[in-house]
């Protein structure tokens, strides 16, 4: 079982939000500094439809229900580890 929090999406294979055709969306070049920064984060990128000319942003990663469960488990493990470490330090150093 793989415990992945973020799942990679493939906007190039999804339907265009405007015309609904599949496989027509391609990455678009950045037009300004804001789009360049967004593209550098590798989370959101500009895309353009070859058929209808739609231009917008698509996410490269998504989360589903299992992602939230995995994230919750990680948070619980971190909190439990912090609690155990602080209890051991208090016991050993008597603070």
N, CA, C and O atoms as a GROMACS GRO file, in nm:
protein
  380
    1UNK      N    1   0.084  -0.119   0.000
    1UNK     CA    2   0.000   0.000   0.000
    1UNK      C    3   0.088   0.124   0.000
    1UNK      O    4   0.176   0.138   0.085
    2UNK      N    5   0.063   0.212  -0.094
    2UNK     CA    6   0.140   0.335  -0.101
    2UNK      C    7   0.068   0.444  -0.024
    2UNK      O    8  -0.052   0.465  -0.040
    3UNK      N    9   0.144   0.514   0.060
    3UNK     CA   10   0.086   0.622   0.139
    3UNK      C   11   0.125   0.756   0.076
    3UNK      O   12   0.218   0.822   0.122
    4UNK      N   13   0.055   0.794  -0.028
    4UNK     CA   14   0.081   0.919  -0.096
    4UNK      C   15  -0.022   1.022  -0.052
    4UNK      O   16  -0.142   0.993  -0.043
    5UNK      N   17   0.025   1.142  -0.024
    5UNK     CA   18  -0.067   1.249   0.015
    5UNK      C   19  -0.114   1.324  -0.110
    5UNK      O   20  -0.233   1.348  -0.127
    6UNK      N   21  -0.021   1.360  -0.196
    6UNK     CA   22  -0.056   1.431  -0.318
    6UNK      C   23  -0.050   1.337  -0.437
    6UNK      O   24   0.048   1.265  -0.456
    7UNK      N   25  -0.155   1.337  -0.516
    7UNK     CA   26  -0.162   1.252  -0.634
    7UNK      C   27  -0.144   1.338  -0.758
    7UNK      O   28  -0.208   1.442  -0.772
    8UNK      N   29  -0.057   1.296  -0.849
    8UNK     CA   30  -0.030   1.373  -0.970
    8UNK      C   31  -0.147   1.362  -1.067
    8UNK      O   32  -0.201   1.254  -1.091
    9UNK      N   33  -0.186   1.475  -1.122
    9UNK     CA   34  -0.291   1.478  -1.223
    9UNK      C   35  -0.226   1.505  -1.358
    9UNK      O   36  -0.113   1.552  -1.365
   10UNK      N   37  -0.297   1.475  -1.463
   10UNK     CA   38  -0.246   1.497  -1.597
   10UNK      C   39  -0.348   1.581  -1.674
   10UNK      O   40  -0.435   1.527  -1.742
   11UNK      N   41  -0.336   1.716  -1.662
   11UNK     CA   42  -0.432   1.803  -1.731
   11UNK      C   43  -0.437   1.783  -1.882
   11UNK      O   44  -0.540   1.810  -1.945
   12UNK      N   45  -0.326   1.737  -1.941
   12UNK     CA   46  -0.322   1.718  -2.086
   12UNK      C   47  -0.420   1.612  -2.134
   12UNK      O   48  -0.461   1.613  -2.250
   13UNK      N   49  -0.460   1.520  -2.046
   13UNK     CA   50  -0.550   1.412  -2.085
   13UNK      C   51  -0.693   1.435  -2.038
   13UNK      O   52  -0.779   1.349  -2.059
   14UNK      N   53  -0.720   1.548  -1.976
   14UNK     CA   54  -0.856   1.576  -1.929
   14UNK      C   55  -0.931   1.658  -2.034
   14UNK      O   56  -0.873   1.704  -2.132
   15UNK      N   57  -1.058   1.675  -2.010
   15UNK     CA   58  -1.142   1.752  -2.103
   15UNK      C   59  -1.124   1.901  -2.080
   15UNK      O   60  -1.100   1.946  -1.968
   16UNK      N   61  -1.135   1.975  -2.186
   16UNK     CA   62  -1.126   2.121  -2.179
   16UNK      C   63  -1.247   2.173  -2.100
   16UNK      O   64  -1.359   2.130  -2.126
   17UNK      N   65  -1.226   2.265  -2.004
   17UNK     CA   66  -1.339   2.320  -1.928
   17UNK      C   67  -1.437   2.399  -2.014
   17UNK      O   68  -1.553   2.413  -1.976
   18UNK      N   69  -1.393   2.450  -2.127
   18UNK     CA   70  -1.479   2.532  -2.210
   18UNK      C   71  -1.554   2.451  -2.316
   18UNK      O   72  -1.677   2.453  -2.321
   19UNK      N   73  -1.479   2.378  -2.400
   19UNK     CA   74  -1.545   2.307  -2.511
   19UNK      C   75  -1.570   2.159  -2.481
   19UNK      O   76  -1.650   2.096  -2.549
   20UNK      N   77  -1.503   2.104  -2.381
   20UNK     CA   78  -1.527   1.965  -2.340
   20UNK      C   79  -1.452   1.860  -2.420
   20UNK      O   80  -1.470   1.741  -2.396
   21UNK      N   81  -1.370   1.901  -2.515
   21UNK     CA   82  -1.295   1.804  -2.595
   21UNK      C   83  -1.176   1.751  -2.515
   21UNK      O   84  -1.111   1.824  -2.441
   22UNK      N   85  -1.149   1.623  -2.532
   22UNK     CA   86  -1.043   1.556  -2.456
   22UNK      C   87  -0.913   1.559  -2.536
   22UNK      O   88  -0.914   1.539  -2.658
   23UNK      N   89  -0.803   1.585  -2.466
   23UNK     CA   90  -0.671   1.581  -2.529
   23UNK      C   91  -0.632   1.705  -2.606
   23UNK      O   92  -0.536   1.701  -2.684
   24UNK      N   93  -0.702   1.814  -2.588
   24UNK     CA   94  -0.669   1.936  -2.662
   24UNK      C   95  -0.597   2.039  -2.576
   24UNK      O   96  -0.552   2.141  -2.627
   25UNK      N   97  -0.584   2.012  -2.446
   25UNK     CA   98  -0.520   2.108  -2.355
   25UNK      C   99  -0.369   2.084  -2.357
   25UNK      O  100  -0.322   1.972  -2.345
   26UNK      N  101  -0.295   2.193  -2.373
   26UNK     CA  102  -0.150   2.188  -2.371
   26UNK      C  103  -0.098   2.299  -2.279
   26UNK      O  104  -0.167   2.398  -2.252
   27UNK      N  105   0.025   2.281  -2.231
   27UNK     CA  106   0.085   2.384  -2.147
   27UNK      C  107   0.103   2.513  -2.227
   27UNK      O  108   0.133   2.511  -2.346
   28UNK      N  109   0.083   2.623  -2.157
   28UNK     CA  110   0.096   2.755  -2.219
   28UNK      C  111   0.219   2.825  -2.161
   28UNK      O  112   0.258   2.798  -2.047
   29UNK      N  113   0.277   2.912  -2.237
   29UNK     CA  114   0.390   2.990  -2.188
   29UNK      C  115   0.344   3.093  -2.088
   29UNK      O  116   0.231   3.142  -2.094
   30UNK      N  117   0.433   3.125  -1.995
   30UNK     CA  118   0.402   3.230  -1.896
   30UNK      C  119   0.401   3.365  -1.965
   30UNK      O  120   0.489   3.396  -2.045
   31UNK      N  121   0.300   3.447  -1.933
   31UNK     CA  122   0.287   3.578  -1.996
   31UNK      C  123   0.339   3.692  -1.908
   31UNK      O  124   0.370   3.799  -1.959
   32UNK      N  125   0.348   3.669  -1.777
   32UNK     CA  126   0.393   3.775  -1.688
   32UNK      C  127   0.466   3.714  -1.568
   32UNK      O  128   0.479   3.592  -1.558
   33UNK      N  129   0.513   3.798  -1.479
   33UNK     CA  130   0.589   3.754  -1.362
   33UNK      C  131   0.505   3.665  -1.271
   33UNK      O  132   0.556   3.567  -1.217
   34UNK      N  133   0.378   3.698  -1.254
   34UNK     CA  134   0.290   3.619  -1.169
   34UNK      C  135   0.280   3.475  -1.219
   34UNK      O  136   0.290   3.381  -1.141
   35UNK      N  137   0.261   3.458  -1.348
   35UNK     CA  138   0.251   3.323  -1.405
   35UNK      C  139   0.384   3.249  -1.397
   35UNK      O  140   0.386   3.127  -1.380
   36UNK      N  141   0.494   3.321  -1.410
   36UNK     CA  142   0.626   3.259  -1.398
   36UNK      C  143   0.646   3.206  -1.257
   36UNK      O  144   0.699   3.096  -1.239
   37UNK      N  145   0.604   3.282  -1.158
   37UNK     CA  146   0.617   3.238  -1.018
   37UNK      C  147   0.527   3.118  -0.993
   37UNK      O  148   0.569   3.022  -0.929
   38UNK      N  149   0.403   3.122  -1.042
   38UNK     CA  150   0.312   3.008  -1.026
   38UNK      C  151   0.369   2.883  -1.090
   38UNK      O  152   0.362   2.774  -1.032
   39UNK      N  153   0.424   2.897  -1.208
   39UNK     CA  154   0.480   2.784  -1.279
   39UNK      C  155   0.601   2.727  -1.206
   39UNK      O  156   0.624   2.606  -1.208
   40UNK      N  157   0.679   2.813  -1.140
   40UNK     CA  158   0.798   2.770  -1.066
   40UNK      C  159   0.762   2.690  -0.941
   40UNK      O  160   0.841   2.608  -0.895
   41UNK      N  161   0.643   2.713  -0.887
   41UNK     CA  162   0.602   2.638  -0.768
   41UNK      C  163   0.570   2.493  -0.800
   41UNK      O  164   0.565   2.408  -0.711
   42UNK      N  165   0.548   2.464  -0.928
   42UNK     CA  166   0.518   2.329  -0.976
   42UNK      C  167   0.387   2.274  -0.918
   42UNK      O  168   0.370   2.152  -0.909
   43UNK      N  169   0.297   2.362  -0.881
   43UNK     CA  170   0.166   2.320  -0.831
   43UNK      C  171   0.058   2.356  -0.933
   43UNK      O  172  -0.029   2.274  -0.964
   44UNK      N  173   0.063   2.478  -0.984
   44UNK     CA  174  -0.035   2.526  -1.082
   44UNK      C  175   0.041   2.577  -1.204
   44UNK      O  176   0.143   2.644  -1.191
   45UNK      N  177  -0.008   2.545  -1.322
   45UNK     CA  178   0.053   2.594  -1.446
   45UNK      C  179  -0.055   2.643  -1.542
   45UNK      O  180  -0.168   2.596  -1.537
   46UNK      N  181  -0.018   2.738  -1.629
   46UNK     CA  182  -0.114   2.784  -1.730
   46UNK      C  183  -0.127   2.682  -1.844
   46UNK      O  184  -0.028   2.624  -1.888
   47UNK      N  185  -0.250   2.662  -1.889
   47UNK     CA  186  -0.278   2.570  -2.000
   47UNK      C  187  -0.366   2.641  -2.101
   47UNK      O  188  -0.434   2.738  -2.068
   48UNK      N  189  -0.363   2.591  -2.225
   48UNK     CA  190  -0.443   2.649  -2.332
   48UNK      C  191  -0.501   2.537  -2.417
   48UNK      O  192  -0.433   2.438  -2.444
   49UNK      N  193  -0.627   2.554  -2.459
   49UNK     CA  194  -0.694   2.456  -2.546
   49UNK      C  195  -0.662   2.489  -2.691
   49UNK      O  196  -0.673   2.604  -2.733
   50UNK      N  197  -0.623   2.389  -2.767
   50UNK     CA  198  -0.591   2.409  -2.909
   50UNK      C  199  -0.716   2.431  -2.994
   50UNK      O  200  -0.708   2.493  -3.100
   51UNK      N  201  -0.828   2.380  -2.948
   51UNK     CA  202  -0.951   2.389  -3.028
   51UNK      C  203  -1.024   2.522  -3.010
   51UNK      O  204  -1.048   2.594  -3.107
   52UNK      N  205  -1.057   2.555  -2.885
   52UNK     CA  206  -1.142   2.673  -2.862
   52UNK      C  207  -1.064   2.795  -2.815
   52UNK      O  208  -1.120   2.905  -2.811
   53UNK      N  209  -0.934   2.778  -2.778
   53UNK     CA  210  -0.855   2.892  -2.734
   53UNK      C  211  -0.867   2.922  -2.586
   53UNK      O  212  -0.810   3.021  -2.540
   54UNK      N  213  -0.941   2.842  -2.511
   54UNK     CA  214  -0.952   2.863  -2.366
   54UNK      C  215  -0.813   2.868  -2.305
   54UNK      O  216  -0.726   2.789  -2.343
   55UNK      N  217  -0.791   2.958  -2.212
   55UNK     CA  218  -0.665   2.966  -2.141
   55UNK      C  219  -0.693   2.982  -1.995
   55UNK      O  220  -0.770   3.070  -1.955
   56UNK      N  221  -0.631   2.898  -1.913
   56UNK     CA  222  -0.654   2.904  -1.770
   56UNK      C  223  -0.548   2.824  -1.696
   56UNK      O  224  -0.446   2.784  -1.752
   57UNK      N  225  -0.576   2.801  -1.569
   57UNK     CA  226  -0.480   2.733  -1.482
   57UNK      C  227  -0.535   2.596  -1.442
   57UNK      O  228  -0.655   2.580  -1.420
   58UNK      N  229  -0.446   2.500  -1.433
   58UNK     CA  230  -0.483   2.365  -1.390
   58UNK      C  231  -0.385   2.322  -1.281
   58UNK      O  232  -0.267   2.356  -1.286
   59UNK      N  233  -0.437   2.246  -1.183
   59UNK     CA  234  -0.352   2.193  -1.077
   59UNK      C  235  -0.277   2.071  -1.128
   59UNK      O  236  -0.330   1.993  -1.207
   60UNK      N  237  -0.153   2.056  -1.082
   60UNK     CA  238  -0.075   1.939  -1.119
   60UNK      C  239  -0.090   1.827  -1.017
   60UNK      O  240  -0.062   1.711  -1.048
   61UNK      N  241  -0.135   1.861  -0.896
   61UNK     CA  242  -0.152   1.762  -0.791
   61UNK      C  243  -0.288   1.781  -0.727
   61UNK      O  244  -0.342   1.891  -0.724
   62UNK      N  245  -0.342   1.673  -0.674
   62UNK     CA  246  -0.471   1.678  -0.609
   62UNK      C  247  -0.469   1.589  -0.486
   62UNK      O  248  -0.377   1.509  -0.468
   63UNK      N  249  -0.571   1.602  -0.402
   63UNK     CA  250  -0.584   1.518  -0.283
   63UNK      C  251  -0.720   1.450  -0.288
   63UNK      O  252  -0.818   1.509  -0.336
   64UNK      N  253  -0.726   1.326  -0.240
   64UNK     CA  254  -0.853   1.258  -0.228
   64UNK      C  255  -0.876   1.220  -0.082
   64UNK      O  256  -0.798   1.261   0.005
   65UNK      N  257  -0.981   1.145  -0.053
   65UNK     CA  258  -1.015   1.111   0.085
   65UNK      C  259  -0.902   1.035   0.153
   65UNK      O  260  -0.871   1.061   0.269
   66UNK      N  261  -0.841   0.940   0.082
   66UNK     CA  262  -0.731   0.863   0.140
   66UNK      C  263  -0.611   0.952   0.171
   66UNK      O  264  -0.536   0.924   0.264
   67UNK      N  265  -0.593   1.058   0.095
   67UNK     CA  266  -0.485   1.152   0.121
   67UNK      C  267  -0.504   1.221   0.256
   67UNK      O  268  -0.409   1.240   0.331
   68UNK      N  269  -0.629   1.258   0.286
   68UNK     CA  270  -0.657   1.323   0.414
   68UNK      C  271  -0.637   1.225   0.530
   68UNK      O  272  -0.590   1.265   0.636
   69UNK      N  273  -0.672   1.100   0.511
   69UNK     CA  274  -0.650   0.999   0.616
   69UNK      C  275  -0.500   0.982   0.640
   69UNK      O  276  -0.456   0.978   0.754
   70UNK      N  277  -0.422   0.972   0.533
   70UNK     CA  278  -0.277   0.959   0.546
   70UNK      C  279  -0.217   1.080   0.615
   70UNK      O  280  -0.131   1.066   0.702
   71UNK      N  281  -0.260   1.198   0.577
   71UNK     CA  282  -0.211   1.320   0.640
   71UNK      C  283  -0.246   1.322   0.789
   71UNK      O  284  -0.163   1.362   0.871
   72UNK      N  285  -0.366   1.279   0.825
   72UNK     CA  286  -0.405   1.270   0.966
   72UNK      C  287  -0.318   1.172   1.044
   72UNK      O  288  -0.280   1.200   1.158
   73UNK      N  289  -0.287   1.058   0.984
   73UNK     CA  290  -0.201   0.960   1.049
   73UNK      C  291  -0.063   1.019   1.074
   73UNK      O  292  -0.006   1.001   1.182
   74UNK      N  293  -0.008   1.089   0.974
   74UNK     CA  294   0.123   1.151   0.990
   74UNK      C  295   0.122   1.255   1.103
   74UNK      O  296   0.215   1.261   1.183
   75UNK      N  297   0.018   1.335   1.109
   75UNK     CA  298   0.007   1.437   1.215
   75UNK      C  299   0.000   1.372   1.352
   75UNK      O  300   0.066   1.417   1.445
   76UNK      N  301  -0.080   1.267   1.365
   76UNK     CA  302  -0.092   1.196   1.493
   76UNK      C  303   0.043   1.136   1.533
   76UNK      O  304   0.081   1.143   1.650
   77UNK      N  305   0.116   1.077   1.438
   77UNK     CA  306   0.247   1.019   1.468
   77UNK      C  307   0.347   1.126   1.513
   77UNK      O  308   0.426   1.103   1.604
   78UNK      N  309   0.343   1.241   1.449
   78UNK     CA  310   0.432   1.350   1.488
   78UNK      C  311   0.399   1.399   1.628
   78UNK      O  312   0.489   1.417   1.710
   79UNK      N  313   0.272   1.420   1.657
   79UNK     CA  314   0.232   1.466   1.790
   79UNK      C  315   0.266   1.364   1.898
   79UNK      O  316   0.311   1.400   2.006
   80UNK      N  317   0.245   1.237   1.868
   80UNK     CA  318   0.279   1.131   1.962
   80UNK      C  319   0.430   1.126   1.987
   80UNK      O  320   0.473   1.106   2.100
   81UNK      N  321   0.509   1.143   1.884
   81UNK     CA  322   0.655   1.144   1.898
   81UNK      C  323   0.700   1.262   1.984
   81UNK      O  324   0.787   1.246   2.070
   82UNK      N  325   0.643   1.378   1.960
   82UNK     CA  326   0.678   1.496   2.040
   82UNK      C  327   0.642   1.474   2.186
   82UNK      O  328   0.720   1.509   2.275
   83UNK      N  329   0.526   1.417   2.213
   83UNK     CA  330   0.483   1.390   2.350
   83UNK      C  331   0.580   1.293   2.419
   83UNK      O  332   0.618   1.316   2.534
   84UNK      N  333   0.618   1.186   2.351
   84UNK     CA  334   0.708   1.087   2.410
   84UNK      C  335   0.846   1.148   2.436
   84UNK      O  336   0.905   1.124   2.541
   85UNK      N  337   0.896   1.225   2.342
   85UNK     CA  338   1.028   1.288   2.361
   85UNK      C  339   1.027   1.386   2.477
   85UNK      O  340   1.120   1.387   2.557
   86UNK      N  341   0.922   1.468   2.487
   86UNK     CA  342   0.916   1.563   2.600
   86UNK      C  343   0.901   1.490   2.732
   86UNK      O  344   0.957   1.533   2.833
   87UNK      N  345   0.826   1.380   2.736
   87UNK     CA  346   0.811   1.303   2.860
   87UNK      C  347   0.944   1.241   2.901
   87UNK      O  348   0.978   1.241   3.020
   88UNK      N  349   1.020   1.190   2.806
   88UNK     CA  350   1.151   1.131   2.838
   88UNK      C  351   1.248   1.238   2.886
   88UNK      O  352   1.322   1.217   2.982
   89UNK      N  353   1.250   1.353   2.818
   89UNK     CA  354   1.339   1.461   2.861
   89UNK      C  355   1.304   1.513   2.999
   89UNK      O  356   1.395   1.540   3.078
   90UNK      N  357   1.177   1.527   3.031
   90UNK     CA  358   1.136   1.572   3.164
   90UNK      C  359   1.176   1.471   3.271
   90UNK      O  360   1.216   1.508   3.381
   91UNK      N  361   1.165   1.345   3.237
   91UNK     CA  362   1.199   1.239   3.333
   91UNK      C  363   1.350   1.234   3.359
   91UNK      O  364   1.393   1.216   3.472
   92UNK      N  365   1.430   1.251   3.253
   92UNK     CA  366   1.574   1.240   3.266
   92UNK      C  367   1.638   1.366   3.326
   92UNK      O  368   1.734   1.356   3.402
   93UNK      N  369   1.586   1.483   3.293
   93UNK     CA  370   1.646   1.606   3.338
   93UNK      C  371   1.568   1.674   3.451
   93UNK      O  372   1.614   1.776   3.503
   94UNK      N  373   1.454   1.622   3.489
   94UNK     CA  374   1.376   1.667   3.603
   94UNK      C  375   1.326   1.812   3.595
   94UNK      O  376   1.317   1.879   3.698
   95UNK      N  377   1.296   1.859   3.479
   95UNK     CA  378   1.245   1.996   3.466
   95UNK      C  379   1.099   2.001   3.496
   95UNK      O  380   1.038   2.108   3.490
   0.00000   0.00000   0.00000
